[in-house]
């Protein structure tokens, strides 16, 4: 099995974040664009990629790479 190592997303790329609140509530999606890419090093010395995202509702937030998914060509979640 191949593993992707390094940065997954580029600045300006559209991404989505799935919000799971409860198994009884369907997942919600937020769509946005990457505005900044940076790395953080954990206590073990491993480097992880983080992204600043400008969401469709004009809010900004910071997320680890593993919490984001690419938005497909049709802009559907």
N, CA and C atoms as an extended XYZ file, in Angstrom:
231
Properties=species:S:1:pos:R:3:atomname:S:1:resname:S:1:resid:I:1 pbc="F F F"
N         0.847       -1.182        0.000 N   UNK     1
C         0.000        0.000        0.000 CA  UNK     1
C         0.892        1.245        0.000 C   UNK     1
N         0.611        2.182       -0.894 N   UNK     2
C         1.397        3.407       -0.996 CA  UNK     2
C         0.842        4.482       -0.071 C   UNK     2
N         1.726        5.237        0.540 N   UNK     3
C         1.332        6.327        1.418 CA  UNK     3
C         1.794        7.640        0.822 C   UNK     3
N         0.931        8.648        0.886 N   UNK     4
C         1.274        9.976        0.421 CA  UNK     4
C         2.036       10.690        1.522 C   UNK     4
N         3.210       11.192        1.215 N   UNK     5
C         4.028       11.876        2.204 CA  UNK     5
C         4.180       13.322        1.762 C   UNK     5
N         3.965       14.247        2.693 N   UNK     6
C         4.157       15.653        2.386 CA  UNK     6
C         2.861       16.407        2.220 C   UNK     6
N         2.972       17.539        1.555 N   UNK     7
C         1.850       18.461        1.400 CA  UNK     7
C         0.846       17.935        0.388 C   UNK     7
N        -0.441       17.879        0.775 N   UNK     8
C        -1.501       17.378       -0.107 CA  UNK     8
C        -2.168       18.474       -0.922 C   UNK     8
N        -2.301       19.675       -0.358 N   UNK     9
C        -3.113       20.723       -0.976 CA  UNK     9
C        -2.264       21.950       -1.277 C   UNK     9
N        -2.663       22.679       -2.317 N   UNK    10
C        -1.955       23.888       -2.730 CA  UNK    10
C        -2.784       25.118       -2.377 C   UNK    10
N        -2.121       26.265       -2.301 N   UNK    11
C        -2.825       27.522       -2.036 CA  UNK    11
C        -3.805       27.760       -3.177 C   UNK    11
N        -5.037       28.120       -2.817 N   UNK    12
C        -6.085       28.370       -3.794 CA  UNK    12
C        -6.938       27.150       -4.109 C   UNK    12
N        -6.531       25.980       -3.639 N   UNK    13
C        -7.297       24.761       -3.907 CA  UNK    13
C        -8.552       24.727       -3.044 C   UNK    13
N        -9.659       24.262       -3.619 N   UNK    14
C       -10.917       24.140       -2.891 CA  UNK    14
C       -10.919       22.847       -2.077 C   UNK    14
N       -11.335       22.966       -0.818 N   UNK    15
C       -11.384       21.824        0.087 CA  UNK    15
C       -12.713       21.822        0.835 C   UNK    15
N       -12.994       20.710        1.495 N   UNK    16
C       -14.174       20.614        2.337 CA  UNK    16
C       -13.760       20.013        3.669 C   UNK    16
N       -14.541       20.294        4.687 N   UNK    17
C       -14.340       19.716        6.011 CA  UNK    17
C       -15.672       19.125        6.442 C   UNK    17
N       -15.626       17.887        6.881 N   UNK    18
C       -16.828       17.213        7.338 CA  UNK    18
C       -16.906       17.350        8.846 C   UNK    18
N       -18.049       17.779        9.326 N   UNK    19
C       -18.258       17.946       10.756 CA  UNK    19
C       -19.176       16.841       11.248 C   UNK    19
N       -18.635       15.968       12.091 N   UNK    20
C       -19.427       14.890       12.687 CA  UNK    20
C       -19.771       15.284       14.115 C   UNK    20
N       -21.038       15.435       14.405 N   UNK    21
C       -21.436       15.812       15.752 CA  UNK    21
C       -22.063       14.654       16.506 C   UNK    21
N       -22.800       13.823       15.819 N   UNK    22
C       -23.483       12.703       16.449 CA  UNK    22
C       -23.863       11.702       15.372 C   UNK    22
N       -24.014       10.454       15.757 N   UNK    23
C       -24.411        9.463       14.766 CA  UNK    23
C       -25.862        9.651       14.338 C   UNK    23
N       -26.652       10.350       15.154 N   UNK    24
C       -28.058       10.579       14.823 CA  UNK    24
C       -28.249       11.763       13.879 C   UNK    24
N       -27.233       12.624       13.776 N   UNK    25
C       -27.313       13.812       12.929 CA  UNK    25
C       -26.445       13.572       11.693 C   UNK    25
N       -26.974       13.794       10.492 N   UNK    26
C       -26.153       13.590        9.294 CA  UNK    26
C       -24.949       14.535        9.290 C   UNK    26
N       -23.830       14.119        8.680 N   UNK    27
C       -22.644       14.973        8.656 CA  UNK    27
C       -22.895       16.277        7.896 C   UNK    27
N       -22.273       17.361        8.363 N   UNK    28
C       -22.369       18.655        7.694 CA  UNK    28
C       -21.047       18.926        6.983 C   UNK    28
N       -21.113       19.629        5.887 N   UNK    29
C       -19.931       19.938        5.100 CA  UNK    29
C       -19.703       21.444        5.083 C   UNK    29
N       -18.434       21.844        5.129 N   UNK    30
C       -18.056       23.234        4.949 CA  UNK    30
C       -17.076       23.278        3.783 C   UNK    30
N       -17.289       24.212        2.871 N   UNK    31
C       -16.421       24.357        1.709 CA  UNK    31
C       -15.607       25.637        1.840 C   UNK    31
N       -14.360       25.590        1.365 N   UNK    32
C       -13.519       26.767        1.414 CA  UNK    32
C       -12.299       26.623        0.528 C   UNK    32
N       -11.421       27.630        0.587 N   UNK    33
C       -10.190       27.635       -0.206 CA  UNK    33
C        -8.990       27.804        0.715 C   UNK    33
N        -7.901       27.117        0.373 N   UNK    34
C        -6.645       27.207        1.116 CA  UNK    34
C        -6.035       28.591        0.875 C   UNK    34
N        -5.678       29.292        1.960 N   UNK    35
C        -5.043       30.603        1.821 CA  UNK    35
C        -3.582       30.599        2.268 C   UNK    35
N        -3.198       29.634        3.100 N   UNK    36
C        -1.828       29.583        3.614 CA  UNK    36
C        -1.492       28.150        3.994 C   UNK    36
N        -0.231       27.766        3.786 N   UNK    37
C         0.265       26.438        4.150 CA  UNK    37
C         1.469       26.622        5.061 C   UNK    37
N         1.523       25.862        6.155 N   UNK    38
C         2.684       25.905        7.039 CA  UNK    38
C         2.829       24.570        7.745 C   UNK    38
N         3.975       24.371        8.397 N   UNK    39
C         4.224       23.111        9.090 CA  UNK    39
C         4.384       23.362       10.578 C   UNK    39
N         4.106       22.319       11.351 N   UNK    40
C         4.354       22.308       12.784 CA  UNK    40
C         5.071       21.007       13.100 C   UNK    40
N         5.961       21.059       14.079 N   UNK    41
C         6.697       19.879       14.503 CA  UNK    41
C         6.178       19.439       15.857 C   UNK    41
N         5.858       18.146       15.992 N   UNK    42
C         5.363       17.650       17.273 CA  UNK    42
C         6.539       17.307       18.190 C   UNK    42
N         6.240       16.843       19.398 N   UNK    43
C         7.291       16.579       20.391 CA  UNK    43
C         8.216       15.435       19.979 C   UNK    43
N         7.767       14.571       19.088 N   UNK    44
C         8.603       13.473       18.606 CA  UNK    44
C         9.482       13.901       17.429 C   UNK    44
N         9.286       15.129       16.942 N   UNK    45
C        10.089       15.643       15.847 CA  UNK    45
C         9.483       15.446       14.465 C   UNK    45
N         8.278       14.895       14.381 N   UNK    46
C         7.620       14.710       13.091 CA  UNK    46
C         6.990       16.013       12.618 C   UNK    46
N         7.116       16.275       11.337 N   UNK    47
C         6.567       17.494       10.747 CA  UNK    47
C         5.181       17.188       10.185 C   UNK    47
N         4.209       18.057       10.483 N   UNK    48
C         2.839       17.913        9.996 CA  UNK    48
C         2.416       19.193        9.289 C   UNK    48
N         1.645       19.037        8.218 N   UNK    49
C         1.185       20.184        7.442 CA  UNK    49
C        -0.137       20.707        7.987 C   UNK    49
N        -0.233       22.029        8.047 N   UNK    50
C        -1.444       22.717        8.477 CA  UNK    50
C        -1.807       23.746        7.421 C   UNK    50
N        -3.111       24.057        7.367 N   UNK    51
C        -3.622       24.967        6.350 CA  UNK    51
C        -4.538       25.991        6.980 C   UNK    51
N        -4.449       27.228        6.488 N   UNK    52
C        -5.442       28.244        6.831 CA  UNK    52
C        -6.449       28.251        5.694 C   UNK    52
N        -7.731       28.177        6.073 N   UNK    53
C        -8.808       28.056        5.091 CA  UNK    53
C        -9.755       29.234        5.223 C   UNK    53
N       -10.120       29.838        4.092 N   UNK    54
C       -11.156       30.866        4.036 CA  UNK    54
C       -12.426       30.160        3.604 C   UNK    54
N       -13.388       30.042        4.514 N   UNK    55
C       -14.630       29.321        4.254 CA  UNK    55
C       -15.594       30.172        3.439 C   UNK    55
N       -16.585       29.540        2.838 N   UNK    56
C       -17.570       30.227        2.001 CA  UNK    56
C       -18.345       31.297        2.767 C   UNK    56
N       -18.434       31.163        4.097 N   UNK    57
C       -19.144       32.167        4.902 CA  UNK    57
C       -18.203       33.275        5.392 C   UNK    57
N       -17.015       33.412        4.783 N   UNK    58
C       -16.016       34.457        5.043 CA  UNK    58
C       -15.269       34.298        6.365 C   UNK    58
N       -15.443       33.185        7.064 N   UNK    59
C       -14.647       32.936        8.264 CA  UNK    59
C       -13.349       32.251        7.872 C   UNK    59
N       -12.306       32.412        8.721 N   UNK    60
C       -11.020       31.768        8.502 CA  UNK    60
C       -10.726       30.853        9.676 C   UNK    60
N       -10.047       29.746        9.411 N   UNK    61
C        -9.638       28.855       10.486 CA  UNK    61
C        -8.432       28.043       10.037 C   UNK    61
N        -7.779       27.420       11.021 N   UNK    62
C        -6.575       26.634       10.802 CA  UNK    62
C        -6.892       25.157       11.024 C   UNK    62
N        -6.428       24.287       10.099 N   UNK    63
C        -6.752       22.869       10.205 CA  UNK    63
C        -5.568       22.006        9.827 C   UNK    63
N        -5.459       20.866       10.485 N   UNK    64
C        -4.451       19.872       10.119 CA  UNK    64
C        -4.842       19.240        8.788 C   UNK    64
N        -3.834       18.777        8.075 N   UNK    65
C        -4.052       18.215        6.741 CA  UNK    65
C        -5.043       17.056        6.746 C   UNK    65
N        -5.010       16.216        7.773 N   UNK    66
C        -5.855       15.015        7.772 CA  UNK    66
C        -7.338       15.311        8.004 C   UNK    66
N        -7.688       16.545        8.381 N   UNK    67
C        -9.099       16.874        8.615 CA  UNK    67
C        -9.790       17.431        7.372 C   UNK    67
N        -9.029       17.686        6.313 N   UNK    68
C        -9.586       18.273        5.098 CA  UNK    68
C        -9.650       17.240        3.985 C   UNK    68
N       -10.576       17.455        3.062 N   UNK    69
C       -10.722       16.607        1.881 CA  UNK    69
C       -10.836       17.516        0.665 C   UNK    69
N       -10.322       17.092       -0.497 N   UNK    70
C       -10.458       17.929       -1.694 CA  UNK    70
C       -11.904       18.004       -2.146 C   UNK    70
N       -12.295       19.149       -2.663 N   UNK    71
C       -13.636       19.319       -3.210 CA  UNK    71
C       -13.582       18.832       -4.659 C   UNK    71
N       -14.534       18.001       -5.056 N   UNK    72
C       -14.475       17.431       -6.411 CA  UNK    72
C       -14.809       18.481       -7.463 C   UNK    72
N       -14.678       18.099       -8.719 N   UNK    73
C       -14.864       19.009       -9.840 CA  UNK    73
C       -16.252       19.639       -9.893 C   UNK    73
N       -17.275       18.952       -9.394 N   UNK    74
C       -18.637       19.458       -9.458 CA  UNK    74
C       -19.007       20.319       -8.263 C   UNK    74
N       -18.035       20.568       -7.354 N   UNK    75
C       -18.261       21.340       -6.134 CA  UNK    75
C       -19.376       20.767       -5.263 C   UNK    75
N       -19.454       19.458       -5.228 N   UNK    76
C       -20.426       18.798       -4.363 CA  UNK    76
C       -19.683       18.123       -3.219 C   UNK    76
N       -20.291       18.053       -2.037 N   UNK    77
C       -19.607       17.433       -0.893 CA  UNK    77
C       -19.407       15.950       -1.048 C   UNK    77
